[in-house]
Amino acid sequence: MKIGITADANMQQTAPSRLKLADYVQKRLVDVLVKNDVVPMILPIAKPEMAKEMVGMVDAIIIPGGPDVSPHLYGEDPHQHIGVTYVPRDDFEKAVIEESVRQNKPVFGICRGIQIINVAFGGTLYQDLPSQYEQEAIRHEQVPDSAFPTHFVNVEEGSFVSKSQGTHPFVNSKHHQAVKKVADGFKVTARANDGVIEAIENPDLAVYGVQWHPETFWSDHENQEKLFQDFFALVAEKKA
């Protein structure tokens, strides 16, 4: 089984006269695939029209975390508290999601991934929870390292996520944006105690997303590795 992971972009000054620009994927995400005998294929940020060929090379797609999603994709101007955005990644990932559905290949989004999935299908986002979501009672952009969970999530029984997480998992949280208007065809399957959406799914399209980061604490939390394993099993079933 091969799963494509869309890359993030990193710009780093390594010397006064040297600037390094790299497309990369977090090692902890690669590691959970490798441990479960899944071949990771990193998909660098490319032209949207290249998505068809790239998706054709793999059996499924994982879209990981990263910068804020550009609000023009859901018809809004940037809020004064929006973070860094990167339009080339937005456009490429949107094309990858759409192409995956055309090719009947499962998609799993993590953090930013759930957000770009929702936007790709016509949903909207809170650009900044602290200033736009009045009911926020939880610090969703946690200070502790994301290897440690910090708040509980209420999961709907019978959902994809519930198979690994049960109904009340303890998760990490590294976001200040979140799903607002849910895209047509998608169902909310988890919320934080303050109502912030933590998971959505469209089983008919085999598209799933979570707001937390299972890839950063799967090695110490069996239920987070099982979330990936459930996705791998779904991919294998689709491929058969």
N, C-alpha and C positions, 0 to 999 in steps of 0.2 A: 504494500500500500504506500502511495506517495501523497503527501499533503503539502500544498503550497501555503507558505506564510508570507503575507505581504510585508514588505520592509518599511522601516522608518528611515528618515534622513538625519544624519549627524554632521554638524560642521564644527571642527575643532582646530584651534591654532596650536600647532605642535612646536613651533619655533617662531621667532620674530618675522621671518620671511617665508614661513610655510603654513599653508592652510589645508587641512585635510577634510574632504567631503566624502562621506561614506554612506551607503545604504546598508542597514544592519538589522538584525533580529536579536532580541534578548536571549542569552545562552540558556537561561532556565526554561524558556519555552521550547527551544530546540531539544534540550535534555529530556523533557517528558515524552517527546515523540520517540527519540532514540531508545529510551528505556523500554518503551512498549513496541519496539521493532517496527516503527513507522518511519519511512524515509522522509526527512524534511527537505523541502525544496524552497529556497528563499526566492521570492519574486521581487526583484528590484523595481523601484518606481520608474515606470516607463510610459510610453504614449498609451492613451486609452484604447486605441485601435489594436494594440498588441495583446490586449486581455484575452481575446479569443484563443490565440495560439498558446498563451501561457496556461490558461485554465485547462486547455486540452491536454496538457502534459501531466496533470495531476488528477487525483481522485476526489479531492475536497479542498476547501480553503479555510484557513484560520486568519482572521484579521485582528491583530493585537492592538495594544494601547499606543498612545502617541499624542500629538498636539491637538488642539481644539479643531473641530470641524468648521469650515468656512460657512458663515451664516447665509451667504448669498445663495447657497444650494437649497435653502428652504425659504427664500424670499425675504430675508431680513437684513437690515444694516447691522454692522458690528456694535455690540454693546460696549460701554466704556470699560467694563471689567473683563472683556474677553481676553483670552491668552493668545499665545502664538498660534498661527494657522499656517498651513502649507498646501496651497491649492493644487500643485501637481500630484500630491499624494491623494487628496480628496477625489480628484477627477479619475485617477487610475483605479482607486479602490471601488469607486462607484461603478466603473466599467467592469471590474472583476466580479462584483456581486451580481450585476445584471447578466453577465455571461455565464456565471455559475448556474444561475436559475435556468437559463436557456439550455445548458448542457446537462441539466438534472444532477448537479453535483452539490453536496451539502456544504453549508457555510456555518462557521462558528465565530462569533465576534466577542472580543474581550475589551471591556472599558470603552475606549474610543470606538472599538469594533461594533458594539451594540448601537452606538450613536450613528455611525455612518450607515449601518444597515437600515436603521429607522429612517434616516434622511433619504437614502437611495429609493425607498419605497413610498416616499411622500409624506413622512412624518416631520416633526419639528423638535427642537431642543430648547431647554433652558440654557442660555449662553453662560450664565453665572448663577449658581444656586443661591449663594448668600444674599445676593441683591434682588433676585427675581422670584424666589420660592419662599413665600411668607411662612409656610408651615415648617421650614427646615429646623429641626431640633437636634440633629446629629451632625457632627463634623465629618463631612464626607471626604474632605481632602486631608486625610490623616497625617499627623506629625510622625508617629512611630514608623519604622521601616515596614514596607508592605509584606515582609515575611511574617508579620504578626497580625492576626485578626483584631478588629476593634468594635464592630457592631453586628447586631443580629439582623437577619432577613426573614421575612415571612413568605414561604413558598407554597404555591398552590399544589395540592395533592393531585397526582396523576400527570403532572407536567414532566417534560424532559428533564428539567433540573432536579425535580424531586427524587428521581431515581437514585441520585448520588448524594443529594444534600438533605433529604428528609424535608421537614416543613419549617425548621427554625435554625438554620445554620448560622455559625459565627464566621464572619468574613472580613476581609480587609477592605480598604476604601481609599482610592487615590484619584478623586475626580472632583471637578467643580461644575461640570456640565452634566446634563442628564436628559433622558427622553422626556418630552413634554406631550405633544399630540402624537399618539401612537399611530403608526402607518396602518392603512387599511389592510385587512387580512392577518394582522398580527394580534396576538393575545398577550396581555401582561400576566406573567406567571410568578413574579416575586416583587415584593416591595420592602423597603426599610420601614422601621416603625414610624417614621415621620411621613410616609407615603411616597417617598422617592422611588421611582421604578428601578428595579434591580435585575430584571430578566424579562425577555420577550421571546416569543417563538411563533413560527408559522410551519407546523409539521407538514403541511401539504407541499411546501417548497423545500423542506429540510433546511430551514434557516433558523438559527438560534443565536441568542446573545445574552451575555451577563455583564453587569456593570463592575463587578469586582475583578480581582486579578488572581485566578486560580494558579497561574503559571509561577507565581512568586512564592507560594507556600505549599505546593503539592507534595514536596518531599517529606514534610513533617505532618501533613494532614491528609489522611487516606481518602477522605471524601472528595478532596480537590483533584487528586489523581484519578479517582473514579469518574469524575465529570468528563475528563478527557477520554478515559477508556470507553465511556458510554458513547461519546461522539465517534471514536474509532470504530466501535461495533456497528453503529449506524451506517458509517461509510462502507464498511465491509459488506453489510447487507445490501446496500444500494448497488455496490459493484458486482455482486454475485449474479 
